[in-house]
Amino acid sequence: LSLDCSFTCHYRCRALVRLDCSGPPGTGDEDDGNEQALEKDTNVDEPSEWEKAELGQAQVEQRIKEYNSQINSNLFMSLNKDGSYTGFIKVQLKLVRPVSVPATKRVPTLQTGRSGPHTQGVKRRTSFYLPKGTVKHLHILSHTRASEVIDALLRKFTVIDNPRKFALFERSEKDEQVYLRKLSDEEQPLRLRLLAGPSEKVLSFVLKENETGEVNWDAFTLPELHNFLRILQREEEEHVRQLRHRYARCRQKMQEAL
């Protein structure tokens, strides 16, 4: 670990954790910062005009044929006899805050191989950060709603947080700018995928925190609130450290100039 590393670990877990902070070239925080600088939340929840298009049965069948002919994988769309269709969507998870998962592991005792009377079946919540760039493919129906996609993603990762804490966004690139729009609960992602075609630049899906402007603190448990306070404290301390370092360098340069 480097000297300025702020990694925190339980003392019992320290020997079990190994970190590789270098990462492969080109996947560092600088790339994330550049992408965030290009991202622009349109703050508009209304779909674009092309997303409001209503397709007839023949048009849907034609669009599916065109879509399948343009992809280079086996993630095809299929038309069903009842007029609906199935297909795959790819969702990138870009979560800033930790998520909670259930933990039912036995609590370790001091004597190996022995368990106390209160150590079995202890139910706990474990919080952790999902890795950056986590991507998940989902096989859904044409009438699957955005809220159902969120529920499915949380089940895939056994996340037990309130689904209302998350929102599904559509991401598009235009004129070297990235635009984000939050989907309503009733919108149908696979329908949008069919209308946009397979291009990820035209349309892709991102799961993010549901930033409504006001935080519903009642939706969080007491351990989560304590955890948020610790995170905010660490962020504040890091921000203060960076400010002090910045002004110390400025002071040094001014003294050298005198």
C-alpha positions in Angstrom: 0.0 0.0 0.0 1.2 3.5 -0.7 1.7 6.1 2.0 -1.4 8.1 1.0 -3.7 5.1 0.8 -6.9 5.4 2.9 -7.9 1.8 2.8 -9.7 0.6 5.9 -10.0 -3.0 6.9 -11.1 -5.0 9.9 -8.1 -6.3 11.8 -9.3 -10.0 11.5 -9.7 -9.6 7.7 -6.4 -7.9 7.1 -4.4 -11.1 6.4 -7.1 -12.2 3.9 -7.1 -9.1 1.8 -4.8 -8.4 -1.1 -5.0 -5.1 -3.1 -3.7 -4.3 -6.5 -4.2 -0.6 -6.9 -2.2 -0.2 -10.1 -4.8 -1.7 -12.5 -4.3 -2.1 -16.2 -3.1 0.8 -18.3 -5.8 3.2 -19.4 -8.4 2.2 -16.7 -7.5 4.6 -14.0 -9.4 7.4 -12.3 -8.3 9.8 -15.0 -10.5 8.1 -17.5 -13.4 8.1 -15.1 -12.9 11.8 -14.5 -12.8 12.6 -18.3 -16.0 10.6 -18.9 -17.7 12.4 -16.0 -16.7 15.7 -17.4 -18.3 14.8 -20.7 -21.5 13.5 -19.1 -24.5 15.8 -19.0 -27.6 15.0 -17.2 -30.3 16.5 -19.4 -32.6 16.7 -16.4 -35.4 15.8 -18.8 -37.4 12.7 -18.1 -39.5 12.9 -21.3 -38.4 10.6 -24.1 -37.2 11.9 -27.4 -39.5 12.0 -30.4 -38.0 8.9 -32.0 -38.6 7.0 -28.8 -42.3 7.8 -28.9 -42.7 6.0 -32.3 -45.4 3.3 -32.3 -44.6 0.3 -34.5 -47.1 -2.0 -36.1 -46.6 -5.8 -36.2 -45.0 -5.7 -39.6 -42.6 -2.9 -38.6 -41.6 -4.7 -35.4 -40.8 -7.8 -37.4 -38.7 -5.8 -39.9 -36.9 -4.0 -37.2 -36.0 -7.2 -35.5 -34.6 -8.6 -38.7 -32.5 -5.5 -39.2 -31.3 -5.5 -35.6 -30.2 -9.2 -35.8 -28.3 -8.6 -39.0 -26.3 -5.8 -37.4 -25.0 -7.5 -34.3 -21.8 -9.6 -34.0 -23.0 -11.8 -31.2 -25.6 -14.4 -30.4 -27.7 -11.9 -28.4 -30.5 -11.9 -30.9 -34.1 -10.7 -30.6 -36.9 -13.1 -31.2 -40.5 -12.5 -32.2 -43.2 -14.4 -30.3 -46.5 -15.7 -31.7 -48.5 -13.3 -29.5 -46.7 -10.3 -31.1 -44.3 -9.6 -28.2 -40.6 -10.1 -28.5 -37.7 -11.0 -26.3 -34.1 -9.9 -26.4 -31.0 -8.8 -24.4 -30.1 -5.5 -22.9 -26.7 -4.6 -21.5 -26.7 -2.5 -18.3 -23.6 -0.8 -16.9 -23.6 -0.3 -13.1 -22.1 3.0 -12.1 -22.8 3.2 -8.4 -21.0 5.6 -6.2 -22.3 4.4 -2.9 -21.9 0.9 -1.4 -24.7 -1.6 -1.7 -26.0 -4.0 1.0 -26.1 -7.8 0.7 -27.2 -10.4 3.2 -24.6 -12.2 5.2 -25.4 -15.4 7.1 -21.9 -16.7 7.7 -21.0 -18.1 11.0 -19.2 -15.8 13.4 -15.7 -17.2 14.0 -14.7 -18.3 17.5 -11.4 -18.2 19.3 -11.1 -22.0 19.1 -11.0 -23.4 15.6 -13.6 -26.0 14.8 -15.9 -25.0 17.7 -18.9 -22.8 17.6 -20.7 -21.1 20.4 -24.4 -21.3 21.0 -25.0 -17.9 19.4 -22.7 -18.2 16.4 -24.9 -20.1 14.0 -27.2 -18.5 11.5 -26.5 -14.9 12.5 -28.1 -12.6 10.1 -26.2 -9.6 9.1 -25.9 -7.0 6.4 -22.7 -6.5 4.5 -22.0 -3.4 2.5 -19.4 -3.2 -0.3 -18.7 -1.2 -3.4 -19.4 -2.9 -6.8 -16.3 -2.8 -9.1 -16.1 0.0 -11.6 -17.4 -0.9 -15.0 -19.6 -3.8 -13.8 -21.8 -4.9 -16.8 -24.7 -7.3 -16.8 -26.8 -8.7 -19.7 -30.4 -9.3 -19.0 -32.8 -11.4 -21.2 -36.2 -9.6 -21.0 -39.5 -9.2 -22.7 -40.7 -6.3 -24.9 -43.1 -5.3 -22.2 -40.6 -5.5 -19.3 -40.6 -2.2 -17.5 -37.6 -0.2 -16.3 -38.6 -0.8 -12.6 -38.6 -4.5 -13.3 -35.1 -4.3 -14.8 -33.9 -2.6 -11.7 -35.4 -5.4 -9.5 -33.8 -8.0 -11.7 -30.4 -6.4 -11.5 -30.6 -6.2 -7.7 -31.6 -9.9 -7.5 -28.7 -10.9 -9.7 -26.3 -9.3 -7.3 -28.3 -10.2 -4.2 -28.6 -6.6 -3.2 -31.2 -6.0 -0.5 -31.4 -2.2 -0.7 -34.6 -0.5 -1.5 -35.1 -0.5 -5.3 -36.3 3.1 -5.0 -32.7 4.1 -4.2 -31.7 3.3 -7.8 -32.7 4.5 -11.3 -32.2 3.3 -14.8 -30.8 5.8 -17.2 -30.4 5.9 -21.0 -27.0 7.1 -22.2 -26.3 8.5 -25.6 -23.3 10.1 -27.3 -23.7 13.1 -29.6 -21.2 15.7 -30.8 -18.5 14.4 -28.3 -21.0 14.9 -25.5 -22.6 12.2 -23.3 -26.3 12.7 -22.4 -28.2 10.9 -19.7 -31.9 10.7 -19.2 -33.7 8.9 -16.4 -36.3 6.4 -17.5 -39.7 6.4 -15.9 -40.8 3.2 -14.1 -43.2 2.3 -17.0 -40.8 2.7 -19.9 -39.8 -0.5 -21.7 -36.0 -0.8 -22.2 -36.1 -3.5 -24.9 -38.5 -1.4 -27.0 -36.0 1.5 -26.8 -33.2 -0.9 -27.7 -35.1 -2.0 -30.8 -35.9 1.5 -31.9 -32.3 2.7 -31.4 -30.6 -0.3 -32.9 -27.6 -2.2 -31.5 -25.3 0.9 -31.4 -24.1 1.6 -27.9 -23.3 5.2 -28.9 -26.9 5.8 -29.9 -28.3 4.2 -26.8 -27.0 2.3 -23.8 -28.4 1.7 -20.3 -26.8 2.7 -17.0 -27.9 1.9 -13.4 -27.1 4.8 -11.0 -28.3 6.1 -7.7 -31.7 7.8 -7.8 -30.8 11.4 -7.4 -34.1 13.1 -6.7 -32.7 16.2 -5.1 -34.0 15.2 -1.7 -32.7 12.1 0.1 -35.3 9.9 1.7 -33.3 9.0 4.8 -36.2 6.9 6.2 -35.4 4.4 3.5 -32.0 3.6 5.1 -31.3 1.4 8.0 -29.5 2.6 11.1 -26.2 0.7 10.2 -26.4 2.2 6.7 -26.8 5.7 8.1 -23.8 5.2 10.4 -21.8 3.9 7.4 -22.7 7.0 5.4 -21.5 9.2 8.2 -18.2 7.5 8.3 -17.9 7.8 4.5 -18.7 11.5 4.6 -16.2 12.0 7.4 -13.5 10.3 5.4 -14.4 12.3 2.3 -14.2 15.5 4.3 -10.9 14.6 5.8 -9.5 13.8 2.3 -10.8 17.1 1.0 -9.2 19.0 3.8 -5.9 17.2 3.2 -5.9 18.0 -0.5 -6.7 21.7 0.3 -3.9 21.9 2.8 -1.5 20.3 0.4 -2.5 22.6 -2.4 -2.0 25.8 -0.3 1.2 24.5 1.1 2.6 24.2 -2.5 1.3 27.7 -3.3 3.0 29.0 -0.1 6.3 27.3 -1.0 6.2 28.7 -4.6 5.6 32.2 -3.3 8.4 31.9 -0.8 10.8 30.7 -3.6 9.8 33.7 -5.6 10.6 36.2 -2.9 
